[in-house]
Amino acid sequence: MQRLYDFLRRHPTWVDGFWAVFLLGLSGVTIASAGWSTNRHGTAAGALAVSAVMSVVIALRRRRPEAMLVLAGATGLAQLILDIEVGVADFAMLVIVYTVAAIGARWASRSALAAGLTAATLSEIRWPQEHSSALGHVAIAVFQTVPFALAWVLGDSVRTRRAYFAQLEERATRLEREREAQAKVAVAAERARIARELHDVVAHNVSVMVVQADGAAYVLDSAPDQAKKALETISSTGRQALAEMRRLLGVLRTGEHKEAGEYVPQPDVEQIDELIEQCRTSGLPVDFKVEGTPRPLPSGVELTAYRIVQEALTNTRKHGGPNTGASVRLVYFDDGLGLLVEDDGKGAPHELYEEGGADGQGHGLIGMRERVGMVGGTLDAGPRPGGGFRISALLPLKPAL
């Protein structure tokens, strides 16, 4: 049954063909059973011809609505001229008026309305009801006009509704394309910003290496132990800088001007304490705990951890509502740094977190995901059970070279 229903929805002309055959058969039975007695106007042959034409109108109404309207109108005029009285097949006029109002051209819809409003009056004038007063004839004409008006109004409302839904679908499609384009632009901008920050980190590490190398050369003869320690620092710093540079090579930095000035270190994990204090001063209670044994981290990991906490707390202030509290957990594992930032506020739609940045330059969760992905970590963000928002990240401490 479901397959039959789906088939008929895909092939509406089959439905129209069925009703056309049904109308033709019903008209034939009516004409044959009535015998088309002498008190009826016209002939049985003429009535059958009208029934055949009206059946064609029903069968082709969706394929050629304007042409079928003209055919139905011409058939109605022929009935008036040849004195073929109204029969069952004339129900097709109501159907074509509805069809043209729903899917036909505008000129055809207006023509169908005008023809429908005059058809009943012309019929009453051509074949008036016996033993009726002038007022009775007017009442009959008005009563028979109402179905045509209702058919047109129903068809026109269907047209309006279809146009409305089509407009909504077009708008939704356009908004989706715009959203995808904005997301791509945001990702590109965020990657460029991250690239600049990582570039500064690498430059800072190289500066440290140069200073340590100069110090090692200065104390090489007088203090070999200090020179050895400086060389070890150079080695570890160089490996870290190389790891950051490999990540940097995966980021495109097209169309940017060279920036002048001294390179300065970017925020690190130790500065999260200052960030927490700033939030507390601004009125946001934050519970901050560090678990595990702190250890030196790659500069990119420290920067990523700081930015995640910064953007998460900023989102809490923006979307959490009044009387909102937050908690920040830093967990040092053997091979990774875990971050957990939660709040108990009213929260906001996920899209707002996607769109909101920590300093007005980022792009919320999009920026977080880009940062975490560049250091080889994972990020999980979403609403908390019972209210609020949660952001969890795991950052590797020893990225492979």
Secondary structure, 3 states (H helix, E strand, C coil): CHHHHHHHHHCHHHHHHHHHHHHHHHHHHHHHHHCCCCCCCCCHHHHHHHHHHHHHHHHCCCCCHHHHHHHHHHHHHHHHHHCCCCCHHHHHHHHHHHHHHHHCCHHHHHHHHHHHHHHHHHHHHHCCCCCCCHHHHHHHHHHHHHHHHHHHHHHHHHHHHHHHHHHHHHHHHHHHHHHHHHHHHHHHHHHHHHHHHHHHHHHHHHHHHHHHHHHHHHHCCCCHHHHHHHHHHHHHHHHHHHHHHHHHCCCCCCCCCCCCCCCCCCCCHHHHHHHHHHHHHCCCCEEEEEECCCCCCCHHHHHHHHHHHHHHHHHHHHHCCCCCCEEEEEEECCCEEEEEEEECCCCCCHHHHHHCCCCCCCCCHHHHHHHHHHCCCEEEEEECCCCCEEEEEEEECCCCC
